[in-house]
Amino acid sequence: MPQAYYPSKEEFESTVEKKFQQVVSEKLPPLVRAATEKKYLTISETCDLLDVSRRHLQYLRDSGQIGFVKHGKKIYFRREDLERFFDNNYIPAEK
């Protein structure tokens, strides 16, 4: 009959601590980022994020490359749309 292995208290605590640190380091940053970032950005914030001029941002908007929300005279951009724009225009390195 096989013998069951029972770790020592120190081994158990070490294993739990390592796993906890792994989970925290993988899961916590995206959760904190999602909780603290604004979902909608103004024109100025979007220009700063994309590092483009207001005119170029208007071109991206008018050409349908980036979606937007218009509320009265105010225009907002969804952060997830901007991230998707970057992902869709990503060109991988050739190696």
C-alpha positions in Angstrom: 0.0 0.0 0.0 1.5 3.4 -1.0 2.4 5.8 1.7 0.8 9.3 1.7 3.1 12.2 1.8 2.5 14.9 4.4 4.6 18.0 4.0 6.1 19.7 7.0 4.5 23.0 8.2 7.4 24.9 6.7 7.1 23.2 3.3 3.3 23.7 3.2 3.6 27.4 4.1 6.4 27.9 1.5 4.3 26.3 -1.2 1.2 28.3 -0.3 3.2 31.5 -0.2 4.8 30.9 -3.6 1.5 30.1 -5.2 -0.1 33.1 -3.6 2.7 35.4 -4.9 2.3 33.9 -8.4 -1.5 34.4 -8.5 -1.2 38.0 -7.1 1.5 38.9 -9.6 -0.5 37.5 -12.6 -4.0 38.5 -11.7 -3.8 41.7 -9.6 -2.2 44.1 -12.1 -4.9 43.7 -14.8 -7.6 44.0 -12.1 -6.1 47.2 -10.6 -5.7 48.6 -14.1 -9.3 47.9 -15.1 -10.6 49.4 -11.8 -8.5 52.6 -12.0 -8.5 53.5 -15.7 -11.2 55.7 -17.2 -13.4 53.8 -19.7 -14.0 56.9 -21.9 -11.3 59.5 -22.8 -11.7 63.0 -24.0 -10.1 64.3 -27.2 -7.1 65.7 -25.3 -6.6 62.5 -23.4 -6.8 60.5 -26.5 -4.3 62.7 -28.4 -1.9 62.3 -25.4 -2.4 58.5 -25.3 -1.9 58.0 -29.1 0.7 60.8 -29.4 -1.1 62.3 -32.3 -2.5 65.8 -33.2 -6.1 66.7 -32.9 -6.3 66.9 -36.6 -4.9 63.4 -37.1 -7.3 62.1 -34.4 -10.2 63.7 -36.3 -8.9 61.9 -39.5 -8.9 58.5 -37.7 -12.4 59.2 -36.4 -13.8 60.4 -39.8 -12.2 57.5 -41.7 -13.8 55.0 -39.3 -10.6 53.7 -37.9 -11.5 54.6 -34.3 -15.0 54.6 -32.9 -16.3 57.4 -30.8 -19.3 58.6 -28.7 -20.8 62.0 -29.3 -22.8 63.5 -26.4 -24.0 67.0 -27.4 -20.9 68.8 -28.6 -18.5 66.5 -26.6 -16.7 63.6 -28.2 -15.3 60.7 -26.2 -13.3 57.6 -27.2 -13.5 54.2 -25.5 -10.2 53.0 -24.2 -10.9 49.5 -25.4 -11.5 50.8 -29.0 -8.1 52.6 -28.8 -6.4 49.4 -27.6 -8.0 47.4 -30.4 -6.8 50.1 -32.9 -3.2 49.5 -31.7 -3.6 45.7 -31.8 -5.1 45.8 -35.3 -2.2 48.0 -36.6 0.5 46.0 -34.9 3.3 44.9 -37.3 5.5 42.1 -35.8 9.3 42.2 -36.2 10.7 40.1 -39.0 13.3 37.7 -37.7 
